[in-house]
């Protein structure tokens, strides 16, 4: 099934890349999935504290 997701590149130092890899492994996730999970969790936390972020798109 096709997904409608945008893709972008992250420029990370080797140390940060390695740390993310370690955390992803501990959570039994791929690095990509872990980064996505962390970003979504952060967005939810910010919106809980500061209100919905309006992107101009209907949901």
PDB file of N, CA, C and O in Angstrom:
ATOM      1  N   UNK A   1       0.850  -1.179   0.000  1.00  0.00           N
ATOM      2  CA  UNK A   1       0.000   0.000   0.000  1.00  0.00           C
ATOM      3  C   UNK A   1       0.892   1.238   0.000  1.00  0.00           C
ATOM      4  O   UNK A   1       1.812   1.352   0.810  1.00  0.00           O
ATOM      5  N   UNK A   2       0.616   2.141  -0.897  1.00  0.00           N
ATOM      6  CA  UNK A   2       1.413   3.361  -1.007  1.00  0.00           C
ATOM      7  C   UNK A   2       1.072   4.322   0.128  1.00  0.00           C
ATOM      8  O   UNK A   2      -0.064   4.377   0.599  1.00  0.00           O
ATOM      9  N   UNK A   3       2.066   5.065   0.547  1.00  0.00           N
ATOM     10  CA  UNK A   3       1.844   6.081   1.570  1.00  0.00           C
ATOM     11  C   UNK A   3       2.119   7.454   0.981  1.00  0.00           C
ATOM     12  O   UNK A   3       2.869   7.592   0.014  1.00  0.00           O
ATOM     13  N   UNK A   4       1.515   8.444   1.564  1.00  0.00           N
ATOM     14  CA  UNK A   4       1.704   9.815   1.111  1.00  0.00           C
ATOM     15  C   UNK A   4       2.568  10.532   2.148  1.00  0.00           C
ATOM     16  O   UNK A   4       2.066  11.335   2.935  1.00  0.00           O
ATOM     17  N   UNK A   5       3.840  10.246   2.143  1.00  0.00           N
ATOM     18  CA  UNK A   5       4.753  10.839   3.114  1.00  0.00           C
ATOM     19  C   UNK A   5       5.893  11.527   2.389  1.00  0.00           C
ATOM     20  O   UNK A   5       6.381  11.037   1.371  1.00  0.00           O
ATOM     21  N   UNK A   6       6.310  12.658   2.915  1.00  0.00           N
ATOM     22  CA  UNK A   6       7.466  13.357   2.374  1.00  0.00           C
ATOM     23  C   UNK A   6       8.735  12.764   2.975  1.00  0.00           C
ATOM     24  O   UNK A   6       8.721  12.224   4.080  1.00  0.00           O
ATOM     25  N   UNK A   7       9.808  12.873   2.244  1.00  0.00           N
ATOM     26  CA  UNK A   7      11.091  12.341   2.683  1.00  0.00           C
ATOM     27  C   UNK A   7      12.093  13.483   2.693  1.00  0.00           C
ATOM     28  O   UNK A   7      12.088  14.331   1.800  1.00  0.00           O
ATOM     29  N   UNK A   8      12.952  13.503   3.703  1.00  0.00           N
ATOM     30  CA  UNK A   8      14.006  14.506   3.753  1.00  0.00           C
ATOM     31  C   UNK A   8      15.259  13.898   4.338  1.00  0.00           C
ATOM     32  O   UNK A   8      15.223  12.836   4.959  1.00  0.00           O
ATOM     33  N   UNK A   9      16.365  14.583   4.134  1.00  0.00           N
ATOM     34  CA  UNK A   9      17.656  14.101   4.602  1.00  0.00           C
ATOM     35  C   UNK A   9      18.046  14.834   5.872  1.00  0.00           C
ATOM     36  O   UNK A   9      17.846  16.043   5.991  1.00  0.00           O
ATOM     37  N   UNK A  10      18.599  14.100   6.811  1.00  0.00           N
ATOM     38  CA  UNK A  10      19.149  14.697   8.027  1.00  0.00           C
ATOM     39  C   UNK A  10      20.659  14.672   7.936  1.00  0.00           C
ATOM     40  O   UNK A  10      21.247  13.667   7.536  1.00  0.00           O
ATOM     41  N   UNK A  11      21.285  15.767   8.304  1.00  0.00           N
ATOM     42  CA  UNK A  11      22.744  15.805   8.369  1.00  0.00           C
ATOM     43  C   UNK A  11      23.125  15.694   9.837  1.00  0.00           C
ATOM     44  O   UNK A  11      22.941  16.633  10.611  1.00  0.00           O
ATOM     45  N   UNK A  12      23.646  14.557  10.203  1.00  0.00           N
ATOM     46  CA  UNK A  12      23.977  14.273  11.593  1.00  0.00           C
ATOM     47  C   UNK A  12      25.442  13.883  11.707  1.00  0.00           C
ATOM     48  O   UNK A  12      26.006  13.255  10.810  1.00  0.00           O
ATOM     49  N   UNK A  13      26.039  14.261  12.813  1.00  0.00           N
ATOM     50  CA  UNK A  13      27.401  13.802  13.065  1.00  0.00           C
ATOM     51  C   UNK A  13      27.358  12.299  13.317  1.00  0.00           C
ATOM     52  O   UNK A  13      26.310  11.742  13.647  1.00  0.00           O
ATOM     53  N   UNK A  14      28.495  11.660  13.160  1.00  0.00           N
ATOM     54  CA  UNK A  14      28.574  10.219  13.420  1.00  0.00           C
ATOM     55  C   UNK A  14      28.151   9.897  14.848  1.00  0.00           C
ATOM     56  O   UNK A  14      27.479   8.895  15.091  1.00  0.00           O
ATOM     57  N   UNK A  15      28.545  10.747  15.790  1.00  0.00           N
ATOM     58  CA  UNK A  15      28.208  10.497  17.197  1.00  0.00           C
ATOM     59  C   UNK A  15      26.698  10.523  17.419  1.00  0.00           C
ATOM     60  O   UNK A  15      26.154   9.641  18.085  1.00  0.00           O
ATOM     61  N   UNK A  16      26.023  11.522  16.870  1.00  0.00           N
ATOM     62  CA  UNK A  16      24.566  11.613  17.022  1.00  0.00           C
ATOM     63  C   UNK A  16      23.896  10.438  16.316  1.00  0.00           C
ATOM     64  O   UNK A  16      22.973   9.830  16.859  1.00  0.00           O
ATOM     65  N   UNK A  17      24.358  10.118  15.113  1.00  0.00           N
ATOM     66  CA  UNK A  17      23.823   8.986  14.360  1.00  0.00           C
ATOM     67  C   UNK A  17      23.940   7.699  15.177  1.00  0.00           C
ATOM     68  O   UNK A  17      22.987   6.926  15.276  1.00  0.00           O
ATOM     69  N   UNK A  18      25.109   7.480  15.755  1.00  0.00           N
ATOM     70  CA  UNK A  18      25.338   6.274  16.561  1.00  0.00           C
ATOM     71  C   UNK A  18      24.444   6.239  17.800  1.00  0.00           C
ATOM     72  O   UNK A  18      23.921   5.185  18.161  1.00  0.00           O
ATOM     73  N   UNK A  19      24.270   7.392  18.448  1.00  0.00           N
ATOM     74  CA  UNK A  19      23.414   7.444  19.645  1.00  0.00           C
ATOM     75  C   UNK A  19      21.967   7.131  19.286  1.00  0.00           C
ATOM     76  O   UNK A  19      21.297   6.395  20.010  1.00  0.00           O
ATOM     77  N   UNK A  20      21.480   7.679  18.180  1.00  0.00           N
ATOM     78  CA  UNK A  20      20.119   7.386  17.741  1.00  0.00           C
ATOM     79  C   UNK A  20      19.983   5.899  17.433  1.00  0.00           C
ATOM     80  O   UNK A  20      18.968   5.284  17.759  1.00  0.00           O
ATOM     81  N   UNK A  21      21.001   5.324  16.806  1.00  0.00           N
ATOM     82  CA  UNK A  21      20.985   3.895  16.511  1.00  0.00           C
ATOM     83  C   UNK A  21      20.887   3.047  17.765  1.00  0.00           C
ATOM     84  O   UNK A  21      20.162   2.052  17.789  1.00  0.00           O
ATOM     85  N   UNK A  22      21.601   3.428  18.792  1.00  0.00           N
ATOM     86  CA  UNK A  22      21.560   2.692  20.065  1.00  0.00           C
ATOM     87  C   UNK A  22      20.167   2.780  20.679  1.00  0.00           C
ATOM     88  O   UNK A  22      19.620   1.771  21.122  1.00  0.00           O
ATOM     89  N   UNK A  23      19.588   3.987  20.708  1.00  0.00           N
ATOM     90  CA  UNK A  23      18.246   4.156  21.276  1.00  0.00           C
ATOM     91  C   UNK A  23      17.206   3.405  20.459  1.00  0.00           C
ATOM     92  O   UNK A  23      16.304   2.786  21.023  1.00  0.00           O
ATOM     93  N   UNK A  24      17.325   3.453  19.135  1.00  0.00           N
ATOM     94  CA  UNK A  24      16.381   2.737  18.274  1.00  0.00           C
ATOM     95  C   UNK A  24      16.444   1.235  18.536  1.00  0.00           C
ATOM     96  O   UNK A  24      15.413   0.567  18.614  1.00  0.00           O
ATOM     97  N   UNK A  25      17.638   0.718  18.668  1.00  0.00           N
ATOM     98  CA  UNK A  25      17.805  -0.708  18.934  1.00  0.00           C
ATOM     99  C   UNK A  25      17.164  -1.096  20.262  1.00  0.00           C
ATOM    100  O   UNK A  25      16.510  -2.134  20.358  1.00  0.00           O
ATOM    101  N   UNK A  26      17.350  -0.267  21.282  1.00  0.00           N
ATOM    102  CA  UNK A  26      16.743  -0.544  22.592  1.00  0.00           C
ATOM    103  C   UNK A  26      15.223  -0.561  22.519  1.00  0.00           C
ATOM    104  O   UNK A  26      14.571  -1.281  23.275  1.00  0.00           O
ATOM    105  N   UNK A  27      14.654   0.231  21.611  1.00  0.00           N
ATOM    106  CA  UNK A  27      13.196   0.289  21.438  1.00  0.00           C
ATOM    107  C   UNK A  27      12.700  -0.713  20.389  1.00  0.00           C
ATOM    108  O   UNK A  27      11.507  -0.760  20.087  1.00  0.00           O
ATOM    109  N   UNK A  28      13.620  -1.514  19.835  1.00  0.00           N
ATOM    110  CA  UNK A  28      13.286  -2.501  18.800  1.00  0.00           C
ATOM    111  C   UNK A  28      12.632  -1.834  17.585  1.00  0.00           C
ATOM    112  O   UNK A  28      11.637  -2.323  17.050  1.00  0.00           O
ATOM    113  N   UNK A  29      13.214  -0.709  17.162  1.00  0.00           N
ATOM    114  CA  UNK A  29      12.711   0.037  16.017  1.00  0.00           C
ATOM    115  C   UNK A  29      13.855   0.270  15.034  1.00  0.00           C
ATOM    116  O   UNK A  29      15.029   0.227  15.403  1.00  0.00           O
ATOM    117  N   UNK A  30      13.493   0.515  13.784  1.00  0.00           N
ATOM    118  CA  UNK A  30      14.509   0.949  12.831  1.00  0.00           C
ATOM    119  C   UNK A  30      14.861   2.397  13.184  1.00  0.00           C
ATOM    120  O   UNK A  30      14.112   3.070  13.893  1.00  0.00           O
ATOM    121  N   UNK A  31      15.986   2.860  12.692  1.00  0.00           N
ATOM    122  CA  UNK A  31      16.362   4.260  12.966  1.00  0.00           C
ATOM    123  C   UNK A  31      15.340   5.217  12.391  1.00  0.00           C
ATOM    124  O   UNK A  31      14.952   6.183  13.049  1.00  0.00           O
ATOM    125  N   UNK A  32      14.898   4.960  11.167  1.00  0.00           N
ATOM    126  CA  UNK A  32      13.911   5.836  10.540  1.00  0.00           C
ATOM    127  C   UNK A  32      12.627   5.866  11.355  1.00  0.00           C
ATOM    128  O   UNK A  32      12.078   6.937  11.613  1.00  0.00           O
ATOM    129  N   UNK A  33      12.154   4.712  11.754  1.00  0.00           N
ATOM    130  CA  UNK A  33      10.931   4.632  12.545  1.00  0.00           C
ATOM    131  C   UNK A  33      11.108   5.315  13.888  1.00  0.00           C
ATOM    132  O   UNK A  33      10.192   5.986  14.362  1.00  0.00           O
ATOM    133  N   UNK A  34      12.268   5.158  14.510  1.00  0.00           N
ATOM    134  CA  UNK A  34      12.518   5.780  15.803  1.00  0.00           C
ATOM    135  C   UNK A  34      12.538   7.306  15.696  1.00  0.00           C
ATOM    136  O   UNK A  34      11.957   7.998  16.532  1.00  0.00           O
ATOM    137  N   UNK A  35      13.203   7.825  14.671  1.00  0.00           N
ATOM    138  CA  UNK A  35      13.255   9.283  14.477  1.00  0.00           C
ATOM    139  C   UNK A  35      11.843   9.818  14.246  1.00  0.00           C
ATOM    140  O   UNK A  35      11.466  10.842  14.814  1.00  0.00           O
ATOM    141  N   UNK A  36      11.069   9.131  13.419  1.00  0.00           N
ATOM    142  CA  UNK A  36       9.678   9.538  13.176  1.00  0.00           C
ATOM    143  C   UNK A  36       8.884   9.529  14.474  1.00  0.00           C
ATOM    144  O   UNK A  36       8.146  10.475  14.751  1.00  0.00           O
ATOM    145  N   UNK A  37       9.024   8.477  15.270  1.00  0.00           N
ATOM    146  CA  UNK A  37       8.331   8.342  16.549  1.00  0.00           C
ATOM    147  C   UNK A  37       8.687   9.493  17.495  1.00  0.00           C
ATOM    148  O   UNK A  37       7.807  10.091  18.113  1.00  0.00           O
ATOM    149  N   UNK A  38       9.972   9.794  17.600  1.00  0.00           N
ATOM    150  CA  UNK A  38      10.425  10.854  18.503  1.00  0.00           C
ATOM    151  C   UNK A  38       9.870  12.213  18.060  1.00  0.00           C
ATOM    152  O   UNK A  38       9.425  13.002  18.894  1.00  0.00           O
ATOM    153  N   UNK A  39       9.896  12.486  16.764  1.00  0.00           N
ATOM    154  CA  UNK A  39       9.379  13.754  16.265  1.00  0.00           C
ATOM    155  C   UNK A  39       7.880  13.890  16.506  1.00  0.00           C
ATOM    156  O   UNK A  39       7.407  14.956  16.902  1.00  0.00           O
ATOM    157  N   UNK A  40       7.141  12.826  16.271  1.00  0.00           N
ATOM    158  CA  UNK A  40       5.696  12.872  16.510  1.00  0.00           C
ATOM    159  C   UNK A  40       5.400  13.074  17.986  1.00  0.00           C
ATOM    160  O   UNK A  40       4.517  13.854  18.340  1.00  0.00           O
ATOM    161  N   UNK A  41       6.134  12.376  18.854  1.00  0.00           N
ATOM    162  CA  UNK A  41       5.949  12.556  20.303  1.00  0.00           C
ATOM    163  C   UNK A  41       6.230  14.002  20.710  1.00  0.00           C
ATOM    164  O   UNK A  41       5.502  14.575  21.521  1.00  0.00           O
ATOM    165  N   UNK A  42       7.277  14.584  20.151  1.00  0.00           N
ATOM    166  CA  UNK A  42       7.632  15.970  20.478  1.00  0.00           C
ATOM    167  C   UNK A  42       6.530  16.928  20.005  1.00  0.00           C
ATOM    168  O   UNK A  42       6.137  17.831  20.744  1.00  0.00           O
ATOM    169  N   UNK A  43       6.037  16.734  18.789  1.00  0.00           N
ATOM    170  CA  UNK A  43       4.948  17.584  18.298  1.00  0.00           C
ATOM    171  C   UNK A  43       3.720  17.490  19.188  1.00  0.00           C
ATOM    172  O   UNK A  43       3.093  18.506  19.486  1.00  0.00           O
ATOM    173  N   UNK A  44       3.369  16.290  19.614  1.00  0.00           N
ATOM    174  CA  UNK A  44       2.225  16.109  20.509  1.00  0.00           C
ATOM    175  C   UNK A  44       2.446  16.839  21.830  1.00  0.00           C
ATOM    176  O   UNK A  44       1.520  17.455  22.357  1.00  0.00           O
ATOM    177  N   UNK A  45       3.661  16.776  22.367  1.00  0.00           N
ATOM    178  CA  UNK A  45       3.977  17.452  23.626  1.00  0.00           C
ATOM    179  C   UNK A  45       3.870  18.972  23.467  1.00  0.00           C
ATOM    180  O   UNK A  45       3.289  19.645  24.319  1.00  0.00           O
ATOM    181  N   UNK A  46       4.420  19.506  22.395  1.00  0.00           N
ATOM    182  CA  UNK A  46       4.360  20.953  22.153  1.00  0.00           C
ATOM    183  C   UNK A  46       2.917  21.400  21.997  1.00  0.00           C
ATOM    184  O   UNK A  46       2.522  22.417  22.566  1.00  0.00           O
ATOM    185  N   UNK A  47       2.122  20.657  21.235  1.00  0.00           N
ATOM    186  CA  UNK A  47       0.723  21.044  21.042  1.00  0.00           C
ATOM    187  C   UNK A  47      -0.074  20.927  22.334  1.00  0.00           C
ATOM    188  O   UNK A  47      -1.007  21.699  22.554  1.00  0.00           O
ATOM    189  N   UNK A  48       0.275  19.986  23.177  1.00  0.00           N
ATOM    190  CA  UNK A  48      -0.404  19.853  24.472  1.00  0.00           C
ATOM    191  C   UNK A  48      -0.107  21.070  25.345  1.00  0.00           C
ATOM    192  O   UNK A  48      -0.989  21.567  26.047  1.00  0.00           O
ATOM    193  N   UNK A  49       1.127  21.543  25.300  1.00  0.00           N
ATOM    194  CA  UNK A  49       1.543  22.672  26.133  1.00  0.00           C
ATOM    195  C   UNK A  49       1.145  24.026  25.546  1.00  0.00           C
ATOM    196  O   UNK A  49       0.783  24.941  26.286  1.00  0.00           O
ATOM    197  N   UNK A  50       1.213  24.156  24.208  1.00  0.00           N
ATOM    198  CA  UNK A  50       1.054  25.473  23.591  1.00  0.00           C
ATOM    199  C   UNK A  50      -0.128  25.585  22.641  1.00  0.00           C
ATOM    200  O   UNK A  50      -0.384  26.659  22.097  1.00  0.00           O
ATOM    201  N   UNK A  51      -0.847  24.495  22.436  1.00  0.00           N
ATOM    202  CA  UNK A  51      -1.989  24.513  21.530  1.00  0.00           C
ATOM    203  C   UNK A  51      -1.615  23.990  20.153  1.00  0.00           C
ATOM    204  O   UNK A  51      -0.448  23.821  19.799  1.00  0.00           O
ATOM    205  N   UNK A  52      -2.667  23.749  19.409  1.00  0.00           N
ATOM    206  CA  UNK A  52      -2.510  23.155  18.079  1.00  0.00           C
ATOM    207  C   UNK A  52      -1.660  24.041  17.176  1.00  0.00           C
ATOM    208  O   UNK A  52      -1.773  25.267  17.195  1.00  0.00           O
ATOM    209  N   UNK A  53      -0.815  23.399  16.393  1.00  0.00           N
ATOM    210  CA  UNK A  53       0.004  24.093  15.398  1.00  0.00           C
ATOM    211  C   UNK A  53      -0.797  24.098  14.100  1.00  0.00           C
ATOM    212  O   UNK A  53      -1.051  23.042  13.520  1.00  0.00           O
ATOM    213  N   UNK A  54      -1.193  25.274  13.648  1.00  0.00           N
ATOM    214  CA  UNK A  54      -2.013  25.388  12.443  1.00  0.00           C
ATOM    215  C   UNK A  54      -1.123  25.391  11.209  1.00  0.00           C
ATOM    216  O   UNK A  54      -0.318  26.300  11.007  1.00  0.00           O
ATOM    217  N   UNK A  55      -1.282  24.360  10.391  1.00  0.00           N
ATOM    218  CA  UNK A  55      -0.494  24.241   9.159  1.00  0.00           C
ATOM    219  C   UNK A  55      -1.257  24.784   7.960  1.00  0.00           C
ATOM    220  O   UNK A  55      -0.717  24.844   6.855  1.00  0.00           O
ATOM    221  N   UNK A  56      -2.505  25.177   8.168  1.00  0.00           N
ATOM    222  CA  UNK A  56      -3.308  25.669   7.064  1.00  0.00           C
ATOM    223  C   UNK A  56      -3.961  24.558   6.258  1.00  0.00           C
ATOM    224  O   UNK A  56      -4.636  24.823   5.263  1.00  0.00           O
ATOM    225  N   UNK A  57      -3.764  23.333   6.678  1.00  0.00           N
ATOM    226  CA  UNK A  57      -4.359  22.174   5.993  1.00  0.00           C
ATOM    227  C   UNK A  57      -5.456  21.616   6.876  1.00  0.00           C
ATOM    228  O   UNK A  57      -5.296  21.534   8.094  1.00  0.00           O
ATOM    229  N   UNK A  58      -6.561  21.234   6.276  1.00  0.00           N
ATOM    230  CA  UNK A  58      -7.633  20.633   7.060  1.00  0.00           C
ATOM    231  C   UNK A  58      -7.265  19.195   7.406  1.00  0.00           C
ATOM    232  O   UNK A  58      -6.567  18.529   6.641  1.00  0.00           O
ATOM    233  N   UNK A  59      -7.730  18.719   8.547  1.00  0.00           N
ATOM    234  CA  UNK A  59      -7.413  17.355   8.969  1.00  0.00           C
ATOM    235  C   UNK A  59      -8.650  16.537   9.129  1.00  0.00           C
ATOM    236  O   UNK A  59      -8.571  15.360   9.480  1.00  0.00           O
TER     237      UNK A  59
END
